[in-house]
Structure formats: structure tokens, C-alpha cells
Amino acid sequence: QVQLVESGGGLVQPGGSLRLSCAASGSTFRLWTMSWHRQAPGKQRELVATIFSGSATNYADSVKGRLTISRDNAKNTVYLQMNSLKPEDTAVYYCKADLTWLRRVYWGQGTQVTVSS
């Protein structure tokens, strides 16, 4: 059973930074496609960033140049470094694991990020 635990959310002023972490259980983490998603109040959940098993990355246009996804396979952890934060980045951020060869998807419980002065 895969478990994902996010941490690092909080309240930050516009222009500030946060680093989110997602710690995963499982022995094949290095093979998983990992991604961060977010959901703001009253809006649909949206994809923010993806990192593949070979460490290639993709980003939503709205976060390019400000958010960076990375992974540490030795620690079974994926990160989201968030810089130059804007009020519109306020949302619950979720970590997702895709085990494509098993056609299974797992989600974390989410962590709240609030950008406000």
C-alpha cells in the first residue's frame, strides 16, 4: 500500500517562498511519476508540476519560472520549491503518485498554502 504525506504548507506573504515535501512509502519510488496538484476554493483541482522517473519535468504555464519540482529517490521524497508566491497561488496542494505499469494512482491528504499580506 502506497502512502503519501505532504508537509511544508503555511501562511506566507506575497513574494515569499515555501518548500513543500511529499514523503512516500514503497520500495519502487524511483519508478513512479510524481506530481503536485492544487485546488483553490470553488475551483477544480489543477496540475501544477510533474516529475518523471528519469527526472524530466513539466510545469503549468502559470507557475513556470517560480515553482520547481524535484525528487530525492534515496529519501522517497518529492519537493515543490515555491518562490515569488502570489495570492492566486493560495490553495490546498496535493501530491500524487502514478504507478503506470499497475494502472494505480495514489493521492496525499493535502497541505494548505495561503499567500496573503
C-alpha positions in Angstrom: 0.0 0.0 0.0 1.4 3.4 -1.0 1.1 6.3 1.4 1.9 9.9 0.6 2.3 12.5 3.4 2.7 16.2 2.4 4.2 18.8 4.7 5.5 22.4 4.5 2.4 24.4 3.8 1.5 27.5 5.7 0.9 31.3 5.5 3.4 33.4 3.6 3.4 37.0 2.3 3.3 37.8 -1.4 6.7 37.4 -2.9 7.7 34.9 -0.3 8.8 31.3 -0.6 7.8 27.9 0.7 9.1 24.3 0.1 6.5 21.5 0.2 7.6 17.9 0.8 5.8 14.7 0.0 7.2 11.6 1.7 6.2 8.3 0.1 6.2 4.7 1.3 7.1 1.9 -1.1 10.2 0.3 -2.5 9.8 1.3 -6.1 9.5 5.1 -5.6 12.3 5.7 -8.2 9.9 4.3 -10.9 6.9 6.5 -10.1 5.7 9.6 -11.9 5.1 12.2 -9.2 3.2 15.3 -9.5 1.8 18.2 -7.5 -1.7 19.5 -7.9 -3.6 22.3 -6.2 -7.2 23.2 -5.6 -8.4 26.6 -4.7 -11.8 27.2 -3.1 -14.6 26.9 -5.6 -12.2 25.8 -8.4 -11.3 22.5 -9.9 -8.1 20.7 -9.0 -5.3 21.6 -11.4 -2.0 20.1 -12.3 1.0 22.2 -11.2 4.1 20.2 -11.9 5.2 16.7 -12.9 8.5 14.9 -12.5 9.1 11.6 -14.2 11.2 8.7 -13.2 14.1 10.0 -15.2 13.7 13.4 -13.6 12.3 15.2 -16.6 9.8 17.8 -15.6 6.7 19.7 -16.8 5.0 22.8 -15.4 1.8 24.6 -15.8 2.3 27.9 -17.6 1.0 29.8 -14.5 3.9 28.6 -12.4 6.9 28.4 -14.8 9.9 30.2 -13.5 8.5 30.4 -9.9 7.9 26.8 -8.8 10.4 23.9 -9.1 9.6 20.2 -8.6 12.4 17.8 -7.7 12.8 14.4 -6.2 15.2 12.5 -3.9 14.8 8.8 -4.6 17.1 7.9 -1.7 14.6 9.6 0.7 11.4 8.6 -1.2 10.5 12.3 -1.3 9.3 14.8 -3.9 9.6 18.5 -3.3 8.0 21.6 -4.6 10.0 24.8 -4.2 7.7 27.8 -4.4 9.2 31.2 -5.0 7.8 34.6 -5.7 4.4 33.5 -4.4 1.2 35.3 -5.4 -2.2 35.4 -3.7 -3.5 33.4 -6.6 -1.2 30.5 -5.5 -3.4 30.1 -2.4 -4.8 26.5 -2.5 -4.6 23.1 -1.0 -1.6 21.4 -2.6 -1.8 17.6 -3.2 0.9 15.1 -4.0 0.1 12.3 -6.5 1.9 9.1 -7.4 1.3 7.4 -10.7 2.3 3.7 -10.8 1.6 3.5 -14.5 2.5 -0.2 -15.0 0.0 -1.1 -12.3 -2.6 1.5 -13.5 -2.7 2.8 -10.0 -2.9 6.3 -8.7 -2.4 7.5 -5.1 -3.0 10.9 -3.5 -1.8 12.5 -0.4 -4.1 14.3 2.1 -3.1 17.8 1.0 -1.4 20.8 2.6 -2.7 24.3 2.8 -0.8 27.1 1.3 -2.1 30.7 1.9 -0.4 33.7 0.3 -1.6 36.9 2.0 -0.4 40.1 3.5 
